Amino acid sequence: MTQNTFRFQNKIALITGGTSGMGLATAHRLLAEGATVIITGRDKNRLDTAAAELGHAASAGTAAERILAVPGDIAVRADLDTRRIRVNSVSPGYIETPMLHENIPATAYPGIIASVPADRLGTADDITAAVAFLGSSEASYINGQDLVIDGGLVATI
């Protein structure tokens, strides 16, 4: 994974679900690229553990429930336009995370992988690379979009 340690200098990233899996991996990536990171989560113990792992450049706070669903994320974009804040979202497919292992039996993986045109499960790095791009100045003209990162699965439906 190629990283630019100054790409997000003087930028703040808010990561919902930042205590494990894709969210925690994204927090690590954006911190490595210079961002100040704020993570939220529903479990205080996991939040404290993640915050300690991330170190002093990250802040943490608990959330009783999800902040906004995808349509809400995109709708809030209009309110933030005047502040030059872009709002985009990612919709991951089957990504190899602790949550996947907790919710889907390993015996189902071959069938899942066979249904994905990329012929594999996604990784947290697949997600973090896309999030880093969307949050960067390289994506400055992208706003109010949802990027599906699923190895082509939705395209087969």
N, C-alpha and C positions, 0 to 999 in steps of 0.2 A: 504494500500500500504506500503510495507516494503522498507525503505530507509536506506542507509548507508551514513552518512554525510561526509565520507572521500573517498568514491568510486571514485570521479572525482577530487580529490585534485590535483592541478597543471596541470589540463587539461582545454582546451578551446573548447567550443562547439559553432558552427555556426548554427543558426536555421533560415532558410528562412521561411517567413510567420509567424513570431513570435509575431504578434500583437493580435491574438485572437485564440480561439478554441484550436486545437491540438498543434499548435506551441507555444502558450503562456503557455499551461499546461506543455509542455515538458520543456520550459525554467524554469518554477517554479521547476519542478522535478530535473533537473540537477543542478540548483542553490542549492537546498536543499541537494544535494549529493556532494557539494563542487566544482562544475565547475565554471569557469568564462564563462559567456554566452554573445554571440553577437547575436542580433536578427536583422533581416531585414524585411522590409515591404514596401508596395507601397503607403500607406497613412500616411503622416507625422504626422497628429493629432493622429491617432491611435497608431503610433509608439511612439510618445512622452508619451501617456497615458500608454502604456505597459511598457516602460522603467521606468517611475515613479513608476509603480506598482511593478516592479521587484527590484528596488533599485540600490544601488551603485555597486553591483557586476556584473551588466549587462551593455553592451554597445549597442547602436542602430544606425542603418543607413538605409537610404531609398534605395530602388531598383526600377528602372524604369520598370523593367520587371522581369519575373522569371529568375533565374540565369542559370539553366540548366534543361533540361528535364531528365527523368529517364535514358535513354540510355547515355546521356552526363554525368550524375553523375557516372555511372558505368565505362564509358570509361576513365574518369579522374583518376580512381584508378591506372592505370598503371603508369601514370606520378608521382604519389605520393608514389609509392612503395619504392623508394629509400630513402624517408624521414620517412619511417615507419608510414605513415598516412593511415589509413584504410578508405574506402568509401563504405558505404552501404546505402540503402534507404528503406523506408517503403511505401507501397501502401495501404492506408486504404480504407475500404468499407464504408458502411453507418454508420457514426459516429455522435452521438448527439452533434452538435455544432451550434453556431449561423448561420454559412453558410448553414448548412442543413435546418434549419428553414426558412432561407431567400429564398431558392431555391426550396424547395419541400413542397407542401401543406400538412398540418397535416392529411388531409383525405387520403393521399397516404400511411401513415405510416403502417397501418395494413397489406396492401398488401406487402410492403417492408419487414416487419418483418416476414411474412409468407414465404417469399422466402429465408430467411437466415436460414441455418441449426441451428445456435445458438439460434434462436427464439427470437432475440432482436436486437436493434440497439447497435452499439459499443459505448464505452465511451472514453473520452480523456485519462482516466487512462489506458485503453487497449493499447493505442498507446504509452503513455509515458513509460510504463513498458517495451515494446519491444525496444523502442529507448534507454532507459537506459541500457538494456542488450547489445544491439549491440554496444554501445559506451564504454562498460566496458571491463576490462581485461578478464572477463569470455568468451568473444567472440573474443579473440585475433586471432583466426585462421579463422574467418569469414571475408571475404573481397570481394568486388565487387558483393554483393548480393542484391536482392530486396525481402523484406519480405512482403508478402500479409497478411494483417490483416483485414479480412472481415467476420469473423464468419462462414467461409466455403462456402460462396456464389460462388466464382469462381470455386470451386471444383464441383459444381452442373451443370455447363454449359457443 
